Amino acid sequence: MKPLKEKISITIDGDLLEKIRHAAEKDDRSLSQYINLVLKDHINKLSEK
């Protein structure tokens, strides 16, 4: 069973958002999917330390 998703609202610098959007398009993912992927990877790396 997939984990439940929650909606949140965040503020991101415009230049950073454009870079994230570009990376998401390049990876053929939605913005939300890409941000989830990046955050999960970051959390996993922190857990390994």
Biopython code that builds the backbone (N, CA, C, O; Angstrom):
import numpy as np
from Bio.PDB.StructureBuilder import StructureBuilder

atoms = [
    (1, "MET", "N", (0.833, -1.181, 0.000)),
    (1, "MET", "CA", (0.000, 0.000, 0.000)),
    (1, "MET", "C", (0.885, 1.254, 0.000)),
    (1, "MET", "O", (1.836, 1.344, 0.776)),
    (2, "LYS", "N", (0.573, 2.205, -0.860)),
    (2, "LYS", "CA", (1.358, 3.432, -0.956)),
    (2, "LYS", "C", (1.145, 4.302, 0.278)),
    (2, "LYS", "O", (0.045, 4.350, 0.828)),
    (3, "PRO", "N", (2.199, 4.988, 0.709)),
    (3, "PRO", "CA", (2.032, 5.882, 1.858)),
    (3, "PRO", "C", (1.117, 7.049, 1.495)),
    (3, "PRO", "O", (1.064, 7.475, 0.341)),
    (4, "LEU", "N", (0.406, 7.552, 2.483)),
    (4, "LEU", "CA", (-0.485, 8.678, 2.246)),
    (4, "LEU", "C", (0.336, 9.936, 1.995)),
    (4, "LEU", "O", (1.381, 10.147, 2.610)),
    (5, "LYS", "N", (-0.144, 10.743, 1.105)),
    (5, "LYS", "CA", (0.525, 11.996, 0.790)),
    (5, "LYS", "C", (-0.205, 13.130, 1.494)),
    (5, "LYS", "O", (-1.416, 13.071, 1.705)),
    (6, "GLU", "N", (0.542, 14.154, 1.851)),
    (6, "GLU", "CA", (-0.041, 15.334, 2.472)),
    (6, "GLU", "C", (0.327, 16.554, 1.662)),
    (6, "GLU", "O", (1.435, 16.651, 1.136)),
    (7, "LYS", "N", (-0.601, 17.481, 1.563)),
    (7, "LYS", "CA", (-0.334, 18.731, 0.870)),
    (7, "LYS", "C", (0.218, 19.736, 1.863)),
    (7, "LYS", "O", (-0.253, 19.851, 2.994)),
    (8, "ILE", "N", (1.245, 20.470, 1.402)),
    (8, "ILE", "CA", (1.822, 21.537, 2.205)),
    (8, "ILE", "C", (2.022, 22.758, 1.314)),
    (8, "ILE", "O", (1.923, 22.671, 0.090)),
    (9, "SER", "N", (2.297, 23.860, 1.924)),
    (9, "SER", "CA", (2.614, 25.071, 1.182)),
    (9, "SER", "C", (3.996, 25.544, 1.636)),
    (9, "SER", "O", (4.249, 25.685, 2.832)),
    (10, "ILE", "N", (4.884, 25.786, 0.672)),
    (10, "ILE", "CA", (6.228, 26.263, 1.005)),
    (10, "ILE", "C", (6.568, 27.457, 0.120)),
    (10, "ILE", "O", (5.932, 27.696, -0.906)),
    (11, "THR", "N", (7.572, 28.190, 0.538)),
    (11, "THR", "CA", (8.070, 29.316, -0.246)),
    (11, "THR", "C", (9.484, 28.973, -0.701)),
    (11, "THR", "O", (10.338, 28.608, 0.107)),
    (12, "ILE", "N", (9.717, 29.096, -2.006)),
    (12, "ILE", "CA", (11.019, 28.767, -2.590)),
    (12, "ILE", "C", (11.478, 29.956, -3.423)),
    (12, "ILE", "O", (10.680, 30.580, -4.123)),
    (13, "ASP", "N", (12.753, 30.261, -3.345)),
    (13, "ASP", "CA", (13.315, 31.327, -4.177)),
    (13, "ASP", "C", (13.049, 31.026, -5.651)),
    (13, "ASP", "O", (13.144, 29.880, -6.088)),
    (14, "GLY", "N", (12.716, 32.064, -6.405)),
    (14, "GLY", "CA", (12.360, 31.906, -7.812)),
    (14, "GLY", "C", (13.429, 31.237, -8.645)),
    (14, "GLY", "O", (13.127, 30.379, -9.474)),
    (15, "ASP", "N", (14.685, 31.624, -8.432)),
    (15, "ASP", "CA", (15.771, 31.030, -9.223)),
    (15, "ASP", "C", (15.946, 29.548, -8.906)),
    (15, "ASP", "O", (16.244, 28.753, -9.797)),
    (16, "LEU", "N", (15.762, 29.176, -7.643)),
    (16, "LEU", "CA", (15.853, 27.770, -7.251)),
    (16, "LEU", "C", (14.697, 26.964, -7.846)),
    (16, "LEU", "O", (14.890, 25.842, -8.314)),
    (17, "LEU", "N", (13.507, 27.540, -7.824)),
    (17, "LEU", "CA", (12.334, 26.860, -8.379)),
    (17, "LEU", "C", (12.521, 26.578, -9.869)),
    (17, "LEU", "O", (12.163, 25.501, -10.345)),
    (18, "GLU", "N", (13.068, 27.522, -10.592)),
    (18, "GLU", "CA", (13.296, 27.305, -12.019)),
    (18, "GLU", "C", (14.289, 26.168, -12.253)),
    (18, "GLU", "O", (14.112, 25.370, -13.174)),
    (19, "LYS", "N", (15.328, 26.091, -11.427)),
    (19, "LYS", "CA", (16.304, 25.004, -11.558)),
    (19, "LYS", "C", (15.661, 23.658, -11.238)),
    (19, "LYS", "O", (15.934, 22.660, -11.905)),
    (20, "ILE", "N", (14.802, 23.633, -10.211)),
    (20, "ILE", "CA", (14.113, 22.389, -9.841)),
    (20, "ILE", "C", (13.160, 21.974, -10.955)),
    (20, "ILE", "O", (13.096, 20.799, -11.317)),
    (21, "ARG", "N", (12.422, 22.935, -11.498)),
    (21, "ARG", "CA", (11.497, 22.631, -12.610)),
    (21, "ARG", "C", (12.255, 22.059, -13.802)),
    (21, "ARG", "O", (11.816, 21.088, -14.418)),
    (22, "HIS", "N", (13.379, 22.656, -14.118)),
    (22, "HIS", "CA", (14.185, 22.187, -15.249)),
    (22, "HIS", "C", (14.684, 20.763, -14.997)),
    (22, "HIS", "O", (14.632, 19.914, -15.887)),
    (23, "ALA", "N", (15.164, 20.510, -13.785)),
    (23, "ALA", "CA", (15.657, 19.170, -13.446)),
    (23, "ALA", "C", (14.528, 18.147, -13.490)),
    (23, "ALA", "O", (14.731, 17.019, -13.939)),
    (24, "ALA", "N", (13.344, 18.530, -13.029)),
    (24, "ALA", "CA", (12.189, 17.623, -13.047)),
    (24, "ALA", "C", (11.801, 17.277, -14.492)),
    (24, "ALA", "O", (11.534, 16.118, -14.810)),
    (25, "GLU", "N", (11.774, 18.281, -15.349)),
    (25, "GLU", "CA", (11.450, 18.041, -16.765)),
    (25, "GLU", "C", (12.492, 17.134, -17.406)),
    (25, "GLU", "O", (12.149, 16.216, -18.151)),
    (26, "LYS", "N", (13.751, 17.389, -17.116)),
    (26, "LYS", "CA", (14.842, 16.588, -17.675)),
    (26, "LYS", "C", (14.727, 15.127, -17.232)),
    (26, "LYS", "O", (15.070, 14.216, -17.986)),
    (27, "ASP", "N", (14.243, 14.910, -16.007)),
    (27, "ASP", "CA", (14.078, 13.569, -15.445)),
    (27, "ASP", "C", (12.702, 12.981, -15.771)),
    (27, "ASP", "O", (12.366, 11.884, -15.326)),
    (28, "ASP", "N", (11.912, 13.722, -16.551)),
    (28, "ASP", "CA", (10.562, 13.308, -16.963)),
    (28, "ASP", "C", (9.668, 13.000, -15.754)),
    (28, "ASP", "O", (8.994, 11.970, -15.715)),
    (29, "ARG", "N", (9.673, 13.901, -14.777)),
    (29, "ARG", "CA", (8.857, 13.775, -13.566)),
    (29, "ARG", "C", (8.097, 15.063, -13.335)),
    (29, "ARG", "O", (8.474, 16.124, -13.834)),
    (30, "SER", "N", (7.020, 14.957, -12.572)),
    (30, "SER", "CA", (6.320, 16.167, -12.164)),
    (30, "SER", "C", (7.176, 16.891, -11.133)),
    (30, "SER", "O", (8.084, 16.305, -10.544)),
    (31, "LEU", "N", (6.885, 18.145, -10.926)),
    (31, "LEU", "CA", (7.626, 18.924, -9.932)),
    (31, "LEU", "C", (7.502, 18.276, -8.564)),
    (31, "LEU", "O", (8.493, 18.136, -7.848)),
    (32, "SER", "N", (6.297, 17.882, -8.199)),
    (32, "SER", "CA", (6.053, 17.247, -6.900)),
    (32, "SER", "C", (6.824, 15.941, -6.762)),
    (32, "SER", "O", (7.448, 15.696, -5.729)),
    (33, "GLN", "N", (6.788, 15.109, -7.783)),
    (33, "GLN", "CA", (7.514, 13.839, -7.750)),
    (33, "GLN", "C", (9.010, 14.075, -7.597)),
    (33, "GLN", "O", (9.684, 13.372, -6.845)),
    (34, "TYR", "N", (9.522, 15.061, -8.311)),
    (34, "TYR", "CA", (10.956, 15.332, -8.257)),
    (34, "TYR", "C", (11.383, 15.844, -6.889)),
    (34, "TYR", "O", (12.408, 15.422, -6.355)),
    (35, "ILE", "N", (10.599, 16.749, -6.326)),
    (35, "ILE", "CA", (10.921, 17.266, -4.992)),
    (35, "ILE", "C", (10.886, 16.143, -3.968)),
    (35, "ILE", "O", (11.759, 16.074, -3.103)),
    (36, "ASN", "N", (9.892, 15.258, -4.047)),
    (36, "ASN", "CA", (9.830, 14.102, -3.155)),
    (36, "ASN", "C", (11.081, 13.237, -3.288)),
    (36, "ASN", "O", (11.661, 12.819, -2.285)),
    (37, "LEU", "N", (11.487, 12.973, -4.508)),
    (37, "LEU", "CA", (12.668, 12.148, -4.764)),
    (37, "LEU", "C", (13.922, 12.781, -4.170)),
    (37, "LEU", "O", (14.714, 12.099, -3.520)),
    (38, "VAL", "N", (14.104, 14.068, -4.389)),
    (38, "VAL", "CA", (15.278, 14.775, -3.878)),
    (38, "VAL", "C", (15.280, 14.790, -2.353)),
    (38, "VAL", "O", (16.321, 14.568, -1.734)),
    (39, "LEU", "N", (14.139, 15.048, -1.750)),
    (39, "LEU", "CA", (14.056, 15.079, -0.286)),
    (39, "LEU", "C", (14.316, 13.696, 0.319)),
    (39, "LEU", "O", (15.022, 13.581, 1.321)),
    (40, "LYS", "N", (13.752, 12.653, -0.283)),
    (40, "LYS", "CA", (13.995, 11.296, 0.217)),
    (40, "LYS", "C", (15.474, 10.949, 0.144)),
    (40, "LYS", "O", (16.030, 10.380, 1.083)),
    (41, "ASP", "N", (16.111, 11.293, -0.976)),
    (41, "ASP", "CA", (17.540, 11.022, -1.142)),
    (41, "ASP", "C", (18.348, 11.778, -0.089)),
    (41, "ASP", "O", (19.277, 11.226, 0.502)),
    (42, "HIS", "N", (17.998, 13.027, 0.141)),
    (42, "HIS", "CA", (18.703, 13.833, 1.145)),
    (42, "HIS", "C", (18.549, 13.237, 2.539)),
    (42, "HIS", "O", (19.533, 13.136, 3.271)),
    (43, "ILE", "N", (17.351, 12.844, 2.919)),
    (43, "ILE", "CA", (17.088, 12.254, 4.235)),
    (43, "ILE", "C", (17.844, 10.934, 4.389)),
    (43, "ILE", "O", (18.404, 10.660, 5.451)),
    (44, "ASN", "N", (17.863, 10.114, 3.332)),
    (44, "ASN", "CA", (18.600, 8.854, 3.387)),
    (44, "ASN", "C", (20.095, 9.090, 3.596)),
    (44, "ASN", "O", (20.738, 8.375, 4.365)),
    (45, "LYS", "N", (20.642, 10.089, 2.914)),
    (45, "LYS", "CA", (22.060, 10.400, 3.091)),
    (45, "LYS", "C", (22.353, 10.896, 4.497)),
    (45, "LYS", "O", (23.401, 10.569, 5.054)),
    (46, "LEU", "N", (21.460, 11.670, 5.079)),
    (46, "LEU", "CA", (21.639, 12.130, 6.453)),
    (46, "LEU", "C", (21.601, 10.966, 7.429)),
    (46, "LEU", "O", (22.336, 10.950, 8.416)),
    (47, "SER", "N", (20.744, 9.995, 7.150)),
    (47, "SER", "CA", (20.612, 8.816, 8.027)),
    (47, "SER", "C", (21.860, 7.949, 7.995)),
    (47, "SER", "O", (22.162, 7.265, 8.973)),
    (48, "GLU", "N", (22.586, 7.967, 6.886)),
    (48, "GLU", "CA", (23.787, 7.149, 6.738)),
    (48, "GLU", "C", (24.965, 7.708, 7.539)),
    (48, "GLU", "O", (25.907, 6.976, 7.843)),
    (49, "LYS", "N", (24.922, 8.978, 7.877)),
    (49, "LYS", "CA", (26.042, 9.613, 8.597)),
    (49, "LYS", "C", (26.109, 9.212, 10.029)),
    (49, "LYS", "O", (26.995, 9.664, 10.755)),
]
sb = StructureBuilder()
sb.init_structure("model")
sb.init_model(0)
sb.init_chain("A")
sb.init_seg("    ")
for serial, (resi, resn, name, xyz) in enumerate(atoms, 1):
    if name == "N":
        sb.init_residue(resn, " ", resi, " ")
    sb.init_atom(name, np.array(xyz, "f"), 0.0, 1.0, " ", f" {name:<3s}", serial, name[0])
structure = sb.get_structure()
